Amino acid sequence: MNVLGSIPFRVRAALDRDLMVWAVGPALGAILVTTLFVIPNYVRALRMQDEAQRLEAVSGENISQRNNLKLMERSVSELREECSRRCRPLAEGTDRDHLLSAITRPTDGTVVREQSIRTSVLAPVDGIAADGPVMRREVTVEMTGTFDSVFGVVDAAEAVDQLVTPRSIEIVVISSPAEQATLGNPTVRATMLFEEWFDRQAKPAKEARP
């Protein structure tokens, strides 16, 4: 009787063990899969997401820098074009004195009575933003003649295709009222001082022009 009575209990225990195995096994398998695959992949995905965000930020910064570089290149190109239109080039040397040739006037006793031109020694100038030292010399023009001849010298100096800056112009009328009434254009004595600018490689003049 005891043996027969214990059979249901044994069967129930065996069933419970089987149910336990079937229930715990998948759970352990799920935990194992989660531990070995899901969690590492999730961590790896987080790292890849952070790396993607970092690369995106770097890419955005590079695009911004590239756009800024293009704007700067465009600005430099526009400045160069404006400089070529508005700025005069520096003279390359004193072997071809375009300024002196342009302002020299023959004397005829009426329009130009007298004219003398003096040039200083070519010397470097400090404190100018350029690739190197800029050279400069002073050109002094003293002449006696009509107003038109004096301003003709000034216009000729400004028309030279190189950088020439007028520094001072002094004009004194020396003709009498009777002469002015007769000639219609008063005689003046003028002293004009120009600054002539040269490239840094220009050789200094050894002698001044009388």
Backbone hydrogen bonds, N-H to C=O, Kabsch-Sander energy under -0.5 kcal/mol:
donor,donor_aa,acceptor,acceptor_aa,energy
5,G,1,M,-2.2
6,S,2,N,-1.4
7,I,3,V,-0.7
7,I,4,L,-0.6
9,F,5,G,-0.6
10,R,6,S,-2.1
11,V,7,I,-2.8
12,R,8,P,-2.9
13,A,9,F,-2.4
14,A,10,R,-2.6
15,L,11,V,-2.5
16,D,12,R,-2.4
17,R,13,A,-2.5
18,D,14,A,-2.4
19,L,15,L,-3.0
20,M,16,D,-2.6
21,V,17,R,-2.6
22,W,18,D,-3.0
23,A,19,L,-2.0
24,V,20,M,-3.1
25,G,21,V,-2.5
27,A,23,A,-1.1
28,L,24,V,-3.0
29,G,25,G,-2.8
30,A,26,P,-3.1
31,I,27,A,-2.5
32,L,28,L,-2.7
33,V,29,G,-2.8
34,T,30,A,-2.7
35,T,31,I,-2.7
36,L,32,L,-2.7
37,F,33,V,-2.7
38,V,33,V,-1.5
39,I,34,T,-2.8
41,N,37,F,-2.3
42,Y,38,V,-2.5
43,V,39,I,-2.7
44,R,40,P,-2.9
45,A,41,N,-2.4
46,L,42,Y,-2.2
47,R,43,V,-2.2
48,M,44,R,-2.6
49,Q,45,A,-2.3
50,D,46,L,-2.5
51,E,47,R,-2.6
52,A,48,M,-2.5
53,Q,49,Q,-2.4
54,R,50,D,-2.3
55,L,51,E,-2.9
56,E,52,A,-2.4
57,A,53,Q,-2.3
58,V,54,R,-2.5
59,S,55,L,-2.8
60,G,56,E,-2.5
61,E,57,A,-2.3
62,N,58,V,-2.6
63,I,59,S,-2.5
64,S,60,G,-2.3
65,Q,61,E,-2.7
66,R,62,N,-2.6
67,N,63,I,-2.4
68,N,64,S,-2.5
69,L,65,Q,-2.5
70,K,66,R,-2.2
71,L,67,N,-2.2
72,M,68,N,-2.5
73,E,69,L,-2.8
74,R,70,K,-2.3
75,S,71,L,-2.4
76,V,72,M,-2.8
77,S,73,E,-2.3
78,E,74,R,-2.4
79,L,75,S,-2.6
80,R,76,V,-2.4
81,E,77,S,-2.2
82,E,78,E,-2.5
83,C,79,L,-2.7
84,S,80,R,-2.5
85,R,81,E,-1.5
86,R,82,E,-2.7
87,C,83,C,-2.7
91,A,197,W,-2.1
97,D,95,D,-0.5
98,H,96,R,-1.8
101,S,97,D,-2.2
102,A,98,H,-1.9
103,I,99,L,-2.0
104,T,100,L,-1.2
108,D,112,V,-2.0
109,G,112,V,-1.6
113,R,144,T,-2.7
114,E,144,T,-1.7
116,S,142,E,-2.9
118,R,140,T,-2.6
119,T,209,R,-0.8
120,S,138,E,-2.5
123,A,136,R,-2.4
125,V,134,V,-3.0
130,A,128,I,-1.1
134,V,125,V,-1.1
135,M,198,F,-1.7
136,R,123,A,-2.4
137,R,196,E,-2.0
139,V,194,F,-2.8
140,T,118,R,-3.1
140,T,138,E,-0.5
141,V,139,V,-0.5
141,V,192,M,-3.2
142,E,116,S,-2.7
142,E,140,T,-0.5
143,M,190,A,-2.3
144,T,114,E,-2.4
145,G,188,V,-2.2
146,T,111,V,-2.1
147,F,186,P,-0.7
150,V,146,T,-1.9
151,F,147,F,-2.6
152,G,148,D,-1.8
153,V,149,S,-1.4
154,V,150,V,-1.7
155,D,151,F,-2.7
156,A,152,G,-2.1
157,A,153,V,-2.2
158,E,154,V,-2.0
159,A,155,D,-1.5
160,V,156,A,-0.7
160,V,157,A,-0.7
162,Q,160,V,-2.1
163,L,89,P,-2.4
164,V,162,Q,-0.7
165,T,195,E,-2.4
167,R,193,L,-3.3
168,S,193,L,-1.5
170,E,191,T,-2.4
172,V,189,R,-2.3
174,I,187,T,-2.5
175,S,187,T,-1.5
180,Q,176,S,-2.5
181,A,177,P,-2.4
182,T,178,A,-2.0
183,L,179,E,-3.5
184,G,180,Q,-2.5
188,V,145,G,-3.5
189,R,172,V,-3.1
190,A,143,M,-2.9
190,A,188,V,-0.5
191,T,170,E,-2.5
192,M,141,V,-3.1
193,L,168,S,-2.9
194,F,139,V,-2.9
194,F,192,M,-0.5
195,E,165,T,-2.7
196,E,137,R,-3.0
196,E,194,F,-0.5
197,W,163,L,-2.1
197,W,195,E,-0.5
198,F,135,M,-3.0
199,D,91,A,-3.7
202,A,199,D,-2.0
